């Protein structure tokens, strides 16, 4: 069973290239953690007019990517990204879940 999760976040103005650079060089241990958690497809898109980041994750089984927020590597990544994104007090990105309205495979 696959579970598709989507959410939006906000990039601070002027950080498009830096955001892309950091994700192009994602830490191997973070990538491994995501894979181990059953996230086998994860894409992030940018709406340049609004600086809104739109993320889509495909998770296998009953996994939940929100459980990863308790891991040290995720907390370290959040701290690394906090200067270029809107964040909460704990450095987690301010994110809003999005409701799926249509899906086709």
DRENPA-3360 file (N, C-alpha, C; in nm, 2 decimals, always signed):
BEGIN
1 = XXXXXXXX = +0.08/-0.12/+0.00/+0.00/+0.00/+0.00/+0.09/+0.12/+0.00 ~ +0.06/+0.22/-0.09/+0.13/+0.35/-0.09/+0.04/+0.46/-0.03 ~ +0.11/+0.55/+0.03/+0.05/+0.66/+0.09/+0.11/+0.79/+0.03 ~ +0.04/+0.88/-0.03/+0.09/+1.00/-0.08/+0.06/+1.11/+0.01 ~ +0.17/+1.19/+0.04/+0.15/+1.30/+0.13/+0.20/+1.42/+0.06 ~ +0.13/+1.53/+0.07/+0.18/+1.66/+0.01/+0.16/+1.77/+0.11 ~ +0.25/+1.87/+0.10/+0.25/+1.98/+0.19/+0.32/+2.10/+0.12 ~ +0.30/+2.22/+0.18/+0.37/+2.34/+0.13/+0.45/+2.40/+0.24;
9 = XXXXXXXX = +0.56/+2.47/+0.20/+0.65/+2.54/+0.28/+0.68/+2.67/+0.22 ~ +0.75/+2.76/+0.28/+0.78/+2.89/+0.23/+0.93/+2.92/+0.23 ~ +0.98/+2.95/+0.11/+1.12/+2.98/+0.09/+1.14/+3.14/+0.11 ~ +1.24/+3.18/+0.18/+1.26/+3.33/+0.19/+1.30/+3.38/+0.05 ~ +1.27/+3.50/+0.02/+1.30/+3.56/-0.11/+1.45/+3.56/-0.13 ~ +1.49/+3.53/-0.26/+1.63/+3.54/-0.30/+1.71/+3.41/-0.27 ~ +1.65/+3.31/-0.22/+1.73/+3.19/-0.18/+1.70/+3.06/-0.27 ~ +1.64/+3.09/-0.39/+1.61/+2.97/-0.48/+1.74/+2.89/-0.51;
17 = XXXXXXXX = +1.84/+2.95/-0.55/+1.96/+2.88/-0.59/+2.03/+2.81/-0.47 ~ +2.03/+2.88/-0.36/+2.09/+2.82/-0.24/+2.01/+2.69/-0.19 ~ +1.88/+2.71/-0.20/+1.79/+2.59/-0.16/+1.82/+2.47/-0.25 ~ +1.82/+2.50/-0.38/+1.85/+2.39/-0.48/+1.99/+2.33/-0.45 ~ +2.09/+2.42/-0.43/+2.23/+2.37/-0.40/+2.23/+2.28/-0.28 ~ +2.17/+2.32/-0.17/+2.17/+2.24/-0.05/+2.10/+2.10/-0.08 ~ +1.99/+2.10/-0.15/+1.92/+1.97/-0.18/+1.99/+1.89/-0.28 ~ +2.07/+1.95/-0.37/+2.15/+1.87/-0.46/+2.26/+1.80/-0.39;
25 = XXXXXXXX = +2.30/+1.85/-0.27/+2.40/+1.79/-0.19/+2.35/+1.74/-0.06 ~ +2.23/+1.68/-0.07/+2.16/+1.62/+0.05/+2.26/+1.53/+0.12 ~ +2.26/+1.53/+0.25/+2.35/+1.45/+0.33/+2.31/+1.30/+0.31 ~ +2.41/+1.21/+0.28/+2.38/+1.07/+0.26/+2.30/+1.01/+0.38 ~ +2.34/+1.05/+0.50/+2.27/+0.99/+0.62/+2.12/+1.03/+0.62 ~ +2.09/+1.15/+0.57/+1.95/+1.20/+0.57/+1.88/+1.12/+0.46 ~ +1.94/+1.11/+0.34/+1.88/+1.04/+0.23/+1.85/+0.89/+0.27 ~ +1.95/+0.83/+0.35/+1.93/+0.69/+0.39/+1.81/+0.68/+0.49;
33 = XXXXXXXX = +1.80/+0.78/+0.58/+1.69/+0.78/+0.68/+1.56/+0.79/+0.61 ~ +1.55/+0.87/+0.51/+1.42/+0.89/+0.44/+1.39/+0.75/+0.37 ~ +1.49/+0.69/+0.30/+1.46/+0.57/+0.23/+1.42/+0.46/+0.33 ~ +1.49/+0.45/+0.45/+1.46/+0.35/+0.55/+1.32/+0.37/+0.61 ~ +1.27/+0.49/+0.60/+1.14/+0.52/+0.66/+1.03/+0.49/+0.55 ~ +1.07/+0.44/+0.44/+0.97/+0.41/+0.33/+0.94/+0.52/+0.24 ~ +1.01/+0.63/+0.24/+0.99/+0.73/+0.15/+1.07/+0.70/+0.02 ~ +1.00/+0.65/-0.08/+1.07/+0.61/-0.20/+1.05/+0.70/-0.32;
41 = XXXXXXXX = +0.98/+0.81/-0.29/+0.96/+0.91/-0.39/+0.93/+1.04/-0.32 ~ +1.02/+1.14/-0.34/+1.00/+1.27/-0.27/+1.05/+1.38/-0.36 ~ +0.95/+1.47/-0.40/+0.98/+1.58/-0.49/+0.94/+1.71/-0.42 ~ +1.01/+1.81/-0.45/+0.98/+1.95/-0.40/+0.98/+2.04/-0.52 ~ +0.88/+2.12/-0.54/+0.86/+2.21/-0.65/+0.85/+2.35/-0.59 ~ +0.90/+2.45/-0.67/+0.90/+2.59/-0.63/+0.81/+2.67/-0.72 ~ +0.71/+2.75/-0.66/+0.63/+2.85/-0.73/+0.71/+2.98/-0.71 ~ +0.78/+3.02/-0.82/+0.87/+3.14/-0.81/+0.79/+3.27/-0.79;
49 = XXXXXXXX = +0.66/+3.27/-0.82/+0.59/+3.40/-0.80/+0.56/+3.42/-0.65 ~ +0.55/+3.31/-0.57/+0.51/+3.32/-0.43/+0.62/+3.27/-0.34 ~ +0.72/+3.21/-0.39/+0.82/+3.14/-0.31/+0.77/+3.03/-0.22 ~ +0.65/+2.97/-0.27/+0.60/+2.86/-0.20/+0.66/+2.73/-0.26 ~ +0.71/+2.65/-0.16/+0.76/+2.51/-0.20/+0.65/+2.41/-0.18 ~ +0.63/+2.33/-0.28/+0.52/+2.23/-0.28/+0.59/+2.09/-0.28 ~ +0.57/+2.01/-0.18/+0.64/+1.88/-0.16/+0.54/+1.77/-0.17 ~ +0.59/+1.66/-0.23/+0.51/+1.54/-0.25/+0.59/+1.42/-0.21;
57 = XXXXXXXX = +0.54/+1.34/-0.12/+0.62/+1.22/-0.08/+0.53/+1.10/-0.10 ~ +0.59/+0.99/-0.15/+0.52/+0.86/-0.16/+0.58/+0.77/-0.05 ~ +0.50/+0.72/+0.04/+0.55/+0.64/+0.15/+0.49/+0.50/+0.13 ~ +0.57/+0.40/+0.16/+0.53/+0.26/+0.15/+0.47/+0.22/+0.29 ~ +0.38/+0.12/+0.28/+0.32/+0.07/+0.41/+0.25/+0.17/+0.49 ~ +0.26/+0.16/+0.62/+0.20/+0.25/+0.71/+0.29/+0.35/+0.77 ~ +0.40/+0.38/+0.70/+0.50/+0.47/+0.75/+0.45/+0.61/+0.75 ~ +0.50/+0.70/+0.84/+0.46/+0.83/+0.85/+0.59/+0.92/+0.86;
65 = XXXXXXXX = +0.61/+1.01/+0.76/+0.73/+1.09/+0.76/+0.74/+1.18/+0.88 ~ +0.63/+1.21/+0.94/+0.63/+1.30/+1.06/+0.70/+1.24/+1.18 ~ +0.71/+1.11/+1.18/+0.79/+1.04/+1.29/+0.93/+1.08/+1.28 ~ +0.98/+1.12/+1.17/+1.13/+1.15/+1.15/+1.17/+1.28/+1.22 ~ +1.07/+1.36/+1.26/+1.10/+1.49/+1.32/+1.17/+1.47/+1.46 ~ +1.17/+1.35/+1.51/+1.23/+1.32/+1.64/+1.37/+1.28/+1.63 ~ +1.42/+1.26/+1.51/+1.56/+1.22/+1.49/+1.66/+1.33/+1.49 ~ +1.78/+1.31/+1.53/+1.88/+1.41/+1.54/+1.92/+1.46/+1.40;
73 = XXXXXXXX = +1.93/+1.37/+1.30/+1.97/+1.42/+1.17/+1.87/+1.51/+1.11 ~ +1.74/+1.49/+1.13/+1.64/+1.58/+1.08/+1.65/+1.71/+1.15 ~ +1.66/+1.71/+1.28/+1.68/+1.83/+1.36/+1.80/+1.91/+1.31 ~ +1.91/+1.84/+1.28/+2.03/+1.91/+1.22/+2.00/+1.97/+1.09 ~ +1.93/+1.90/+1.00/+1.89/+1.95/+0.87/+1.81/+2.07/+0.88 ~ +1.71/+2.07/+0.97/+1.62/+2.19/+0.99/+1.71/+2.31/+1.03 ~ +1.80/+2.29/+1.12/+1.89/+2.40/+1.17/+1.97/+2.45/+1.05 ~ +2.01/+2.36/+0.96/+2.09/+2.40/+0.84/+2.01/+2.48/+0.74;
81 = XXXXXXXX = +1.88/+2.45/+0.74/+1.79/+2.52/+0.64/+1.72/+2.64/+0.70 ~ +1.73/+2.66/+0.83/+1.64/+2.76/+0.89/+1.67/+2.91/+0.84 ~ +1.79/+2.93/+0.79/+1.82/+3.07/+0.75/+1.76/+3.10/+0.62 ~ +1.71/+3.01/+0.54/+1.65/+3.04/+0.41/+1.50/+3.00/+0.40 ~ +1.44/+2.96/+0.51/+1.30/+2.92/+0.50/+1.22/+2.97/+0.62 ~ +1.09/+2.99/+0.61/+1.01/+3.02/+0.72/+1.01/+2.90/+0.81 ~ +1.04/+2.92/+0.94/+1.05/+2.81/+1.03/+0.97/+2.83/+1.16 ~ +0.94/+2.73/+1.23/+0.89/+2.73/+1.37/+1.00/+2.75/+1.47;
89 = XXXXXXXX = +0.97/+2.77/+1.59/+1.07/+2.79/+1.70/+1.17/+2.68/+1.71 ~ +1.13/+2.56/+1.67/+1.23/+2.44/+1.68/+1.30/+2.42/+1.55 ~ +1.30/+2.52/+1.46/+1.36/+2.52/+1.33/+1.29/+2.43/+1.23 ~ +1.19/+2.36/+1.26/+1.11/+2.29/+1.16/+1.05/+2.38/+1.06 ~ +1.04/+2.34/+0.94/+0.98/+2.44/+0.84/+0.83/+2.45/+0.87 ~ +0.79/+2.58/+0.86/+0.64/+2.60/+0.87/+0.58/+2.53/+0.75 ~ +0.50/+2.43/+0.77/+0.44/+2.36/+0.66/+0.29/+2.34/+0.68 ~ +0.22/+2.33/+0.57/+0.08/+2.31/+0.57/+0.04/+2.19/+0.49;
97 = XXXXXXXX = -0.03/+2.09/+0.54/-0.07/+1.98/+0.46/-0.17/+2.02/+0.35 ~ -0.16/+1.95/+0.24/-0.25/+1.98/+0.13/-0.34/+1.85/+0.10 ~ -0.46/+1.88/+0.07/-0.55/+1.77/+0.05/-0.55/+1.73/-0.10 ~ -0.54/+1.60/-0.12/-0.54/+1.55/-0.26/-0.68/+1.56/-0.32 ~ -0.68/+1.62/-0.43/-0.81/+1.64/-0.50/-0.82/+1.54/-0.62 ~ -0.71/+1.49/-0.67/-0.71/+1.40/-0.79/-0.58/+1.33/-0.79 ~ -0.59/+1.20/-0.83/-0.47/+1.12/-0.85/-0.50/+1.02/-0.96 ~ -0.40/+1.00/-1.04/-0.41/+0.90/-1.15/-0.28/+0.82/-1.16;
105 = X = -0.28/+0.69/-1.17/-0.16/+0.61/-1.19/-0.17/+0.54/-1.33;
% end
